[in-house]
């Protein structure tokens, strides 16, 4: 991870932002694995047995680079001493302080509802970062001298259609006892569901705040690519050092495959397929085309 941070700073990438999230790896039969435990899967809407990896990702605004700069494996309470247990928020706190302390520049950091905790956002603000997250519906806020939940506030404020975003939204400045003064953006999608996006940037434009929140999807695509093309779920070891090294090498592999792209829009899967074909050919040229091959198929034969 230190090598990747140094690579970012050496290439002079300034227009970047941070994404924070955790990835769930199912290990249904790994009962002796100290990292695994019962946890809730939002994708499957039920509890599964697996392990969590908290990842801090650095991305460029144009979507060219998705570089993991820190990660931690979360250990359940049953497999560690009480004084050594750390929640995912505490692990994220250590990662952010390490990355910012290394001198890496970021315009803002974006995360989901789980990491939008009061003490955590205040810590991020003290580090000089602009953060963007989402609030739970029951969070109490004060608006125009009245205290109510954000869900109730969303039903009272009028929403306007924004063509660029393709949704109805509005922005207000509220005070939350746990967070302080916030810029709250209430959005409603085509299904009628509300989302409560908040940021500590009081002068943030509505469109800018929503687009920043949408860019959190970059870390989800990294998790998908690391599972499908880099073997994130393939490790079967029980030793702590081996598990940590496996995760680190998988994340490094994802970065290397991004560097091997021929153009910016090429997917990681295409890169892996191209290099698998190169390895199988082993430097040999393709055989000549068959005479029975039709003319319109010879270009792709």
Buried (B, 14 or more C-beta within 10 A) or exposed (E): BEEBBEBBBEEEBEEBBBBBBBBBBBBEEBEEBBBBBEBEEEEEEEEBBBBBBBBBBBBBEEEEBBBBBBBBBBBBEEEEEEEEBBEBBBBBBEBBBBBBEBEBBBEBBBBBBBBBBEEBBBBBBEBEBBBBBBBEBEBBBBBEEEBBBBBBBBEEEEBEEBEEBEBBBBBBEBBBEBBEEBBBBBBBEEEEEBBBBBBBBEEBEBBBBBBBBEBBEBBEBBBBBBBEBBEBBEBEEEEEEEBBEBBEEBBBBBBEBBEEBEEEEBEBEBBBEEEEEEEEEEEEEEEEEEEEEEEEEEEEE
